[in-house]
């Protein structure tokens, strides 16, 4: 063996040893890299998996919105305002904790055609109701709170009694407002008189409202409705002030048995003005006496009062009730005719007949007296 061969073999052994060591290091590196890759992969799975969970939860809540279960408990009053659509009602219910989410209520309403008929007003609801239960309760008329119908022709004191009975606000509180109605926003021509300016119709009464707060919407509606007629300009055509227009309309409202009678009675009033005859309306006597009846005695027609249209020619000093819009229109659009008299000959069926002469009028009075004999006490 020569030196060259010796060093050659030794060198080859060292080279093999080096390569072996390098392979071990590379193996350790590969093993380490694989562990890191596995760890990274596990991290990605956790992250992606977590994101998927939260994304799934969010999607599930969207597809199946949060909703309470059951009929709910407790009590709360919510208001549906004029012009509120289903989405606005849902928001109101969610804020009051009646329903858990607006989407749940909207979904329930979407499947119920009657939901479009939910009327403005106040509703007695329960807390934590399922959306379907909440919708069903809102569609039940019994859930409506504080709904009142004020018929046409009611006197102010009669309106007070209706409101007091429903809201438990004492009568004397309404009478105080009547004496000092400054905060109600009465039109200037009303002369501070509440009689005749509590517009008839349906109203939603807010819970815990004062007497003034209950009456103001009626005055507001009067101004809103009557404001469309321009009674100042139209009334001048008949030499009437706006105050007189409302006063005359209240007489028509009190005397008319049916809608068709309004314009006829309006003509009778104008014809009597022209003939310089007193109106002689029994309804003005009944207003003085604070009564509701079909019969007025001769003695009662002599009751001293500026409202007595038997003793005083022309209109009384103010309205005797709250007229509706059609009676106000009748003042400004009387039906052509020569009638000077009218008599409700059959109060049961609200039949009113008209006459141009006194003898004709007496025949109508006889017909009424015949009705009265058949219906004693009415």
Number of C-alpha atoms within 10 A of each C-alpha: 5 7 8 9 10 11 11 12 12 12 12 12 12 12 12 12 12 12 12 12 12 12 12 12 12 12 12 12 12 12 12 12 12 12 12 12 12 12 12 12 12 12 12 12 13 12 12 12 12 12 12 13 12 12 12 12 13 13 12 12 13 12 11 13 17 18 19 20 14 13 16 17 12 9 12 14 18 21 18 19 14 9 9 15 14 19 14 15 20 26 18 19 28 20 14 17 16 28 30 23 20 23 22 23 27 21 14 18 21 13 10 13 8 12 18 12 10 17 16 16 18 21 24 16 26 22 21 24 23 23 30 23 22 24 22 16 19 19 18 11 10 10 15 21 20 17 14 14 13 18 15 19 27 23 23 21 16 14 20 22 16 16 23 18 11 13 18 11 18 15 16 12 14 24 15 12 16 21 11 13 18 11 10 20 13 20 16 10 13 18 10 16 18 23 22 26 27 28 28 23 13 12 16 18 20 18 12 11 12 14 22 17 14 23 24 17 18 20 21 17 16 22 17 12 13 17 11 8 15 10 22 15 13 18 19 13 11 13 11 18 17 20 22 21 25 31 25 26 30 29 29 27 27 24 21 21 18 12 12 11 23 26 24 24 27 25 22 24 25 19 18 19 16 9 10 11 16 17 24 18 18 21 25 25 24 20 17 16 11 12 10 10 10 14 14 13 9 8 7 15 18 13 15 13 15 15 22 27 23 21 16 17 16 18 21 19 15 21 29 28 29 30 30 26 18 14 29 24 19 23 31 20 16 17 17 11 12 16 19 22 22 21 20 20 22 17 16 11 10 13 14 20 16 20 18 14 12 11 10 13 19 14 14 21 17 13 15 20 15 13 16 17 10 10 11 7 9 13
